[in-house]
Amino acid sequence: MKPKVIGTGNKDSYTYFIFRKDQQLLFLLRQLLHKQTPWYESVEGMVYKNFETPEEIPEEDLVEHNINNMVDEIYNFSGEDHMIDIIFGTSKVFMICTMSQEKTQQLRAFIRDNCSFR
C-alpha cells in the first residue's frame, strides 16, 4: 500500500506535503532523503545508526522506528541547495521543503509516482 498524500501546496521554492501517518511512509521518506540530501546528514537518527556510506551499511544497522511513537518530533535535513523539515504529528506527517524549481519538480514527480492521493 502506498503512503497517502492528503494535502499539498507550493509557491516558488517552497513546497509542502501532508501525509496520512502510517508505517509505510517511513520507507518512502528513506527513499526520498537518499535522493535529495547527502547521506552523512540525512541518515542521522531517522534512518541509520551510523554515518557510514550507503554501500557499507549492513541491513541490521537500519533503525526501525514505529511511526506511531513519533509524535511531536521534527527532523531537519539541509544542504547548500535545499532544506527539508519533516514534522510528525498525532495522525499526520508534514514535509516542508525549500529547494530549487528543478529539485521541486523531481520531488513532486517522486511523490506522484510513489504515493496515492485523496
FENKADA-V400022 format. One record per pair of residues at least 6 apart in sequence whose C-alpha atoms are under 8 Angstrom apart, sorted by sequence separation. I is the first residue (numbers start at 1). GAP is how many residues later the second one is. D is the distance in Angstrom with one decimal. If there is no record, write none. Layout:
# FENKADA-V400022
i={I & I}
gap={GAP & GAP}
d={D & D}
This chain:
# FENKADA-V400022
i={9 & 10 & 19 & 43 & 44 & 77 & 78 & 87 & 88 & 8 & 9 & 43 & 44 & 76 & 77 & 86 & 87 & 8 & 9 & 34 & 43 & 76 & 77 & 86 & 87 & 8 & 33 & 76 & 85 & 86 & 7 & 8 & 75 & 76 & 85 & 86 & 6 & 7 & 40 & 50 & 74 & 75 & 84 & 85 & 5 & 6 & 7 & 39 & 40 & 49 & 74 & 75 & 84 & 85 & 5 & 6 & 40 & 48 & 49 & 74 & 84 & 5 & 6 & 39 & 48 & 49 & 73 & 74 & 83 & 84 & 4 & 5 & 39 & 47 & 48 & 72 & 73 & 82 & 83 & 3 & 4 & 47 & 72 & 73 & 82 & 83 & 3 & 30 & 46 & 47 & 71 & 72 & 82 & 45 & 70 & 71 & 72 & 81 & 82 & 3 & 46 & 70 & 71 & 81 & 3 & 2 & 3 & 68 & 1 & 2 & 3 & 46 & 42 & 41 & 41 & 37 & 26 & 37 & 38 & 37 & 23 & 23 & 22 & 23 & 37 & 21 & 22 & 21 & 36 & 21 & 21 & 20 & 21 & 20 & 21 & 19 & 20 & 18 & 19 & 18 & 19 & 32 & 18 & 17 & 18 & 16 & 17 & 32 & 16 & 17 & 16 & 15 & 16 & 14 & 15 & 14 & 15 & 13 & 14 & 13 & 14 & 13 & 28 & 13 & 13 & 12 & 15 & 13 & 5 & 3 & 4 & 5 & 6 & 2 & 3 & 4 & 5 & 6 & 2 & 3 & 4 & 5 & 2 & 4}
gap={6 & 6 & 6 & 6 & 6 & 6 & 6 & 6 & 6 & 7 & 7 & 7 & 7 & 7 & 7 & 7 & 7 & 8 & 8 & 8 & 8 & 8 & 8 & 8 & 8 & 9 & 9 & 9 & 9 & 9 & 10 & 10 & 10 & 10 & 10 & 10 & 11 & 11 & 11 & 11 & 11 & 11 & 11 & 11 & 12 & 12 & 12 & 12 & 12 & 12 & 12 & 12 & 12 & 12 & 13 & 13 & 13 & 13 & 13 & 13 & 13 & 14 & 14 & 14 & 14 & 14 & 14 & 14 & 14 & 14 & 15 & 15 & 15 & 15 & 15 & 15 & 15 & 15 & 15 & 16 & 16 & 16 & 16 & 16 & 16 & 16 & 17 & 17 & 17 & 17 & 17 & 17 & 17 & 18 & 18 & 18 & 18 & 18 & 18 & 19 & 19 & 19 & 19 & 19 & 21 & 22 & 22 & 22 & 23 & 23 & 25 & 29 & 35 & 36 & 37 & 40 & 41 & 41 & 41 & 42 & 43 & 44 & 45 & 45 & 45 & 46 & 46 & 47 & 67 & 69 & 70 & 71 & 71 & 72 & 72 & 73 & 73 & 74 & 74 & 75 & 75 & 75 & 76 & 77 & 77 & 78 & 78 & 78 & 79 & 79 & 80 & 81 & 81 & 82 & 82 & 83 & 83 & 84 & 84 & 85 & 85 & 86 & 86 & 87 & 88 & 89 & 89 & 91 & 110 & 111 & 111 & 111 & 111 & 112 & 112 & 112 & 112 & 112 & 113 & 113 & 113 & 113 & 114 & 114}
d={5.8 & 6.3 & 7.9 & 8.0 & 7.3 & 5.8 & 6.1 & 5.6 & 6.5 & 7.6 & 5.5 & 7.8 & 7.2 & 7.3 & 5.1 & 7.0 & 5.0 & 5.5 & 6.8 & 7.3 & 7.0 & 5.8 & 6.4 & 5.6 & 6.4 & 4.4 & 6.1 & 4.5 & 7.9 & 4.5 & 5.8 & 6.1 & 5.7 & 6.5 & 5.6 & 6.5 & 7.8 & 4.8 & 5.5 & 7.6 & 6.9 & 5.2 & 6.9 & 5.1 & 6.9 & 5.6 & 7.0 & 7.6 & 7.3 & 5.9 & 5.7 & 6.5 & 5.7 & 6.4 & 5.8 & 5.5 & 7.4 & 6.2 & 6.5 & 4.5 & 4.4 & 4.5 & 6.4 & 6.8 & 4.8 & 6.0 & 5.8 & 6.4 & 5.6 & 6.5 & 5.6 & 6.4 & 7.2 & 6.3 & 5.1 & 6.9 & 5.3 & 7.3 & 5.1 & 7.1 & 5.5 & 5.5 & 5.5 & 7.3 & 5.6 & 6.5 & 7.1 & 6.5 & 7.1 & 7.6 & 5.3 & 5.2 & 4.4 & 7.8 & 6.0 & 5.0 & 7.4 & 6.0 & 7.3 & 7.1 & 7.7 & 7.5 & 5.5 & 7.0 & 6.0 & 7.0 & 5.3 & 7.6 & 7.5 & 7.9 & 7.5 & 7.9 & 5.7 & 6.6 & 7.7 & 7.0 & 7.2 & 7.0 & 7.6 & 6.8 & 6.9 & 5.5 & 6.6 & 7.8 & 7.9 & 7.4 & 7.6 & 7.8 & 8.0 & 7.9 & 5.3 & 6.5 & 4.7 & 4.9 & 5.8 & 5.6 & 6.4 & 6.7 & 5.1 & 5.8 & 6.4 & 7.9 & 4.6 & 5.9 & 6.4 & 7.2 & 5.2 & 7.7 & 5.5 & 6.6 & 4.4 & 6.0 & 6.0 & 7.5 & 5.1 & 5.8 & 6.4 & 7.9 & 4.6 & 5.2 & 6.8 & 5.2 & 7.5 & 5.6 & 6.1 & 7.1 & 7.3 & 7.2 & 6.5 & 7.5 & 5.6 & 6.2 & 6.3 & 6.5 & 5.0 & 4.8 & 5.0 & 5.9 & 5.0 & 6.2 & 5.5 & 6.8 & 5.9 & 7.3}
